[in-house]
Amino acid sequence: MAVVFGLTGVCCLIYYGIIAVYSGTGTAFSGIWLVLAACSFLMALAAFLFPRFKERIPLRLEVAAVTVAAAFFAVFVIVEAAMAFQSISFGKPPNVNYMIVLGAKVQGDKMSRSLQYRIDAAYEYAMGHPNTILILSGGKGEGEDVSEASIMYDYLKDKGVPEHQMLKEEQSESTYENLVYSKLLIDAREAERRRALERLLGESGYTLPPESESSVRIGVLTSNFHVLRAKAIARNIGFTNVGSVSVPSDPVLFLHLCVRECFAVLKDQFVGNM
C-alpha cells in the first residue's frame, strides 16, 4: 500500500504541473492536487511505518481511521457516478422555451476552451430551435475584461443568431446566481408577455387560462461534469420541466474539473442551494 500511495502522490504532483503549464497556477482549485499529493505521501509513510507500530495502535483508532477514509471515498464515488449519469444525453436536445447557457471563465477578453465548447453548442441549438430564447448567463469576474454573457452574445450575434433570440444576464458570479438571476429575467419576460396577451385577448372578449395552468419549459446548457449541479439548483429555485444539453469539456482539465465539481456539489448541498 505504501507504494500505491506513493505513486498516487507522484501522479498528483505531475498533474498539478500539467495544469500549471496548460492553464496557469491561478487555475481555480488547482491547489487541491498539491493537497492530495501531500495526503498521499503521508498515507504512504503511515502504511510503511504501520507494521512497526501496529501493536501500539489501539484497534478502535485503526477502525475509525479506515471507516472515515472509506466514507470519504464512497461519497466521492457516488457523487462522481451521479455526475456521469446526468452528463449523458438521451435522445434529441430538449425543445424548450428558454435555454440557459451557463458561462465559464473568460481570460481577459478571450473565451476559455470550456466556454468555447458551450457557446458552439448553444449556436447549434439556436439554429435548430429558432423559437427558443437563449439566456446567456455570466458576469464579469476577476481577471476578466468583459462579462461572460457579453462575449457570448457578441459571438452568437456575429454567427448570425438574431438579437431577439438572446437575453444577457451579467450579474452572476456563481452557478447558483446564474440560475437565480436567469429565473428573474424569465419571470419578468413571461409576466410582460402575459400582460400583453391579456390585453389582446381582452379586446376580443377572451381570457387567458390561470397562470398555474401554463407551463414554461426550461433547459440548461453547460459542460458535462456540471449538469448534475446545474439541474439540481434549477429545480431547487422553482424551475420545473428542466431539460439539459451536455457539452464536452476541456480534455486536459477534465479530471481536475470533475474533482473540483464534486466539492462544489457537496458545498451547494450543504448550504441548501440544491
Secondary structure, 3 states (H helix, E strand, C coil): CHHHHHHHHHHHHHHHHHHHHHHCCCCCCCCHHHHHHHHHHHHHHHHHHHHHHHHHCCHHHHHHHHHHHHHHHHHHHHHHHHHHHHHCCCCCCCCCCEEEEECCCEEECEECHHHHHHHHHHHHHHHHCCCCEEEEECCCCCCECCCHHHHHHHHHHHHCCCHHHEEEECCCCCHHHHHHHHHHHHHHHHHHHHHHHHHHHHHCCCCCCCHHHCCCCEEEEEEHHHHHHHHHHHHHCCCCCEEEEEECCCCCCHHHHHHHHHHHHHHHHHHCCC
